[in-house]
């Protein structure tokens, strides 16, 4: 598995990975209405492309296929963090998180933090993150529960 920086031509594949993962994996912890609000079919390619370019976005690639992606912001915030629905529990998330943490340390960041889904909470806890609080967020008028979590790294 190779971890590399995002390239412009990755956008469509990342959008599909995001949609498929939310609809096939996160559906275990959220309702259909919630996953459709979170990952709608009519995603805007231009907005996604701009979002992916606006942060330090890394992709996990295996045999030429994107199997995960994650984003780090200069303040230590982890934005998107998704592993392909067919590659769950195979070390993709661990490698992506290690990459983000290494990059954060190079930048002098001492704390990583994220808003983590119910589905991803166990993974982040296993990697040393602590729950700060549960919160309710809104996507397209639909309420979802997630968790603010953080980890000191420096």
N, C-alpha and C positions, 0 to 999 in steps of 0.2 A: 504494500500500500504506500502510495506517495502522497505527501501533503504539500501543496503548492499554493501560491497566491492565485486568486481569482483572475480569470481572463474574460474580456467582454463576451466572447463566444460561448461562455458557460451559462449565460443568463437563462436561456430557455430550459436547459436541462436542470438547473437549480430550481426554477419555478415548478417544474414537473415533480421533482423530488419532494419539495415542500408540500405540494398538493397531495401527492400520494401518501406521504408519511402521516400527515394530519388526518387524512380520511381513512387510512388503514391501521394506524397505530394509536393515535390519540383518541380515536373513536371509542377506545376501551374505557376512557375516563371522562369523556364529554359526550353530550347528546349530538345527534345529527344536525340539529339546528345550530349548535355551537360550532361544530367543525366547518359547516358551510359558511358561517360568518367569519371564521378565522381564516379559512382557505377557500375562497369562492372560486368557482369555475372561470369567472370573468376577470382574472387578475390582469393588471395593466403592465405590459412588458416594459414600457419606458420608465415607469415608476420603480419597478423592480431593478432595472439596470442602473438607474441613478442611485438607488439605495445600496446596491452591492458595491458600487464604485465609491460611495461616500464613507465607507468604513474599511478597516483592514479585514478583508474577507479571504478566508482560506478554504480550499476544497480538498477533500480526501478522494483520491482517484485509485481505482483498482482495475487493471486491464483496460484502461482507456475510458472507464465508466465512472462518473461522479457518484460516490457512495456516501457523501456527507459534506456539509459546509458549516462554517462558523464565522462569527464576526466579533472583532474586538474594537473598542473605541479607546481613544487616548486616555480617558479617565478610568479605565479598567472595567468598563461596562461590557458584558458579553451580550450582544444583541441576538441575532438569529443563531440557532445551534440545532441542527437537524441531521439525523442519520437516515439513510435510505431505508425504506420499509423492509426490504429483503436482506439488509445487512445489520439488523439490530443484534446487539450482544456479541459482536465479532471484533470489538476493539476499535471501531471507527471513532466513536465518541472520545475514548481515552486518548487516542493519537491527536485528535483535533484539540482537545483540552490541553494536552501537553504542549502543543504548538502555541496556543494562545498564551499559556502561562510563561513559556520561554520568551515569547515576544514581549509580553508585559514586563518581565524582569529586565530585559534589554532596555526598555523605555523608562525604567525606574518606577514602574507602577508597583505599589505594595499591597493592593487589594483588588480582587476580582469580584464583580457582583453581577447578578442577572435576575430577570423575572422568569421563573421556571414553571413549566406546566406541571400538573398533577402527575403526568406520565413520566416526566424527566426528573422529578424530585428525588427519587431513590438513587439514580445515577449520580446526581450532583452531591448528594449526601455521602455517597461512597467515595467521592473524590475530595472530601474534606470541606465541603461547603456547609454552612449552617443556615438554618431558616431564621430570617429576621422577622417575617410576618406573612400571614396569608392575606391576599387581597383579591378584590373583585375588579376586573377590568372589563371594558366594553369594546366589542368589535362589531361594527355595523349594527349597532343598537341592541346587541345580544350580550348578556353578562356571562363572564367566564371567571373561574377561580384560578389563580396561580400563586406562586410563592416568591417573595423577595428573598434571595439567598446571597451570601457572600463568603469569601475565603481570604484570609490574610496570607500573602505570599512573600512579604519582604520584612 
